[in-house]
Amino acid sequence: MGDNRKVLQQYLLFIIGLFISSVGVALSTKAGLGTSPVSSVPYSISLISTALTFGGFVNLFSIIQITIQVILLGRKCKPVEIAIQTVLALTFGYMTNFSCTLLRGVNPTTYIASFMLMILSCFVLALGIWVQLKGNVAMLPGEAMNRAISQVTGKKYENVKIFFDIVYILIAAAICLIFTGRLSGVREGSIIAAFAVGLIIKLYNKIFKKKSYIQKMRHTGAEKKWSLQYFYHDLARLVFIVWFAPWYRPIVLYENENAKKKIKGGAIITSNHQTFIDAARISGIVLPYRRIRYMGLARLFKRKSTRWLFPRLLMIPVDPEKTATATLREVINDINGGWVVGIFPEGHVNRDSVLSEFKEGTALFAQTTGCPVIPTYILAQKSRWERMICAIGEPVTFEAVTADVPKTEKRRAFMDELFRRTKELEAQCIANYDSRHKVPYR
């Protein structure tokens, strides 16, 4: 049972890597400076033919690469591996179409913007490949074909890969020149991607292997588990950033100049709670440069769909009926240790546009740790096609708010002030609302 779960997790990780790679490929096409070598041929063909979509040509190209493998390996060919490659390749093709659709509204108008988008695509594509390697379950047809040629000819895999990357670029360049008269699918971006992606993958390896990436804990046995949790958390955070930024094109408002300053050290971030993806939206848009541990209802951790995921996203289970001392101590230790803890003071998902009364838990942590509390507000979208509007308030501390308040009333007074500030952020969002603000897909 344990082995099956491990295999399932590896395949899930691989598919996540495929999706990230598809976003990287889609970003490179939007940059307009050429795609990665392996995608350059199907992309160039898609520019001159409407018979299939870009993803469709990616699928067709993958089938050709799989066929070459079968011919070269003959009896040594493993049917199960070929079948897995075929399914994953087709999945990648459909993901590429989906990612291109998501990024439909991204259209850089200057060369600098295109170049920066191309660099971003290299980092995203490299991350996708790196995640696939961590999944370690299969190879995509292009890489598997290179491996097959290496086995048959005795040439080094790296040399075979470099050779075919060059061949792909030359073929794509020839297609563009013959049929369009210009280098549409192959440009400087293709050359840069050919060299940069591999180097960026090495960079990711160094980043994730650093000791500083693992939280220092007393028990040595917990370090590996904690580093793995960091991995899932950071991976999800990057996916949120890549997804939400181009899709929602968020309008971020600030209460004042102090609200724009980056938060260092331990802190609490609060927000209204309208949907189950609010934590993702805050991580991807409001505070993308920090890891955030969110508090969630303990019963949600017992569901089959979330009991594996939530702990790996570093979420903290809380039971409103009986808050355990261990949970309180964990949150306080995290804040004192430099973490940002995310709290929804309403204590539940509130579908209404009217804020509910804030619970006093936030005040307890703010009082005990003395950390700043960052109020935020996300405006409810009247349509799924509207751009996201959020407001970030100036950080406030428990001591500053309750200095002149009687001891027995301090916590309630702090929450009332936090509620008032959140209402002001709501008014700021409403004042900047415009129904014409649409997401790219629309």
QUINORMO-V169557 format. One line per field, one symbol per residue. ss: DSSP state (@ for helix, = for strand, . for the rest). A space follows every 50 residues. Layout:
BEGIN
ss = ???
END
This chain:
BEGIN
ss = .@@@@@@@@@@@@@@@@@@@@@@@@@@@@@@.....@@@@@@@@@@@@.. ...@@@@@@@@@@@@@@@@@@@@@@@..@@@@@@@@@@@@@@@@@@@@@@ @@........@@@@@@@@@@@@@@@@@@@@@@@@@.....@@@@@@@@@@ @@@...@@@@@@@@@@@@@@@@@@@@@@@........@@@@@@@@@@@@@ @@@@@@@@@.@@@.......@@@@@@@@@@@@@@@@@@@@@@@@@@@@.. ====..@@@@......====.......@@@@@@@@@.....======@@@ @@......@@@@...===......@@@@@@@@@@@@...====....... ..........@@@@@@@@@..=======.......=..====...=.@@@ @@....@@@@@@@@@@@@@@@@@@@@@@@@@......=....
END
